[in-house]
Amino acid sequence: MKILVVGAGATGGYFGALLARSGQDVTFLVRPHRAAVLRERGLRITGRDDEWSVEPRLLTADELTTPYDLVLLSVKSTALQQAIEDIAPAVGPDTAIVPLLNGLAHIDTLNARFGTAPVLGGVAKVVTTLDEEGDIVRLAPIAHLTIGEQDGSPSPRVEKVRAVLSEAGIDALVPEDVMASMWHKWVFITTFGAVTSLMRGTVGEVNAVPGGAELGPAVLAEAVAVSAAAGHPVPESERSATLGIVTAPGSSMVPSLYRDLVAGRPTEVEHLFGDLVARARALSVPTPLLDLATLHLRVHQERVAAAL
């Protein structure tokens, strides 16, 4: 299978490196600056007492001319529109696109550009980050991909993709309803992001102060209500897992959105929060805490934009 990984950051870079290490035909589509780093250092994975690297095959957008069998799209939502234009030459009649963004707005955008046929649903769960050298640091053992047809139908191409991922050592899941899985990940990431960004602290710091332990359950209840109203009720097992993460005493965990916030970088506020609260309004679901988190992040976004 001829695979194009769009973005070689913490998520796409990690899964793409696993595929490359397993011998798959993998090419990374990257920006010139990232290409220079990877050509000098290779694509390095560190953390959790493990260190290895691959010499990645790289392309920049002006060099992309032929279709691929599989496109793993792993970019920030703020780079989505440009990435879509960049990958157009890679999308042929038999191409499968697996987006690894959080939220759901990107599915509508991809469907509008390429039609629904090539676009699969996808969920990535991995805890990685980039260090100052541009290496990928793995922070926790979880690392799996969930994929499926948007309409939930059985699909030979999905099974083929799953097999390729599994051969690379990636825990690949094919649920009955991948769109529900995407909603449930959205519930988790917005709850986690709202708690830490509103309080400007780690999960442990939030829960250590009087009243802090009440915030996570309250935000989660709002997000769960929106998902249920949209037709995708969150299973109790997933709700409990999210609740455990955002109420864990002493936890140093923070999402990438929080790291972007405190570093003064742009965040994915509209893709993750703006879209969710807009859907909540359309479904008549009150979300005062998520609204507050959205407002907070929008103010930050305007401040960052003004400084550029």
Buried (B, 14 or more C-beta within 10 A) or exposed (E): BBBBBBBBBBBBBBBBBBBBBBEBBBBBBBBEEBBEBBEEEBBBBBBEEEEEBBEBEBBEBEEBEEBBBBBBBBBBBBBBEEBBEBBEBBBEEEBBBBBBBBBBBBBEBBBEBBEEEBBBBBBBBBBBBBEEEBBBBBBEEEBBBBBBBBEBEEBEBBEBBBEBBBBBEBEBBBBEBBBBBBBBBBBBBBBBBBBBBBBEBBBBBBBBEEEBBEBBBEBBBBBBBBBBBBEBBBEEEBBEEBBEBBBBEEBEBBBBBBEBBEEEBBBBBBBBBBBBBEBBEEBEBEBEBBBBBBBBBBEBBEEBEEEE
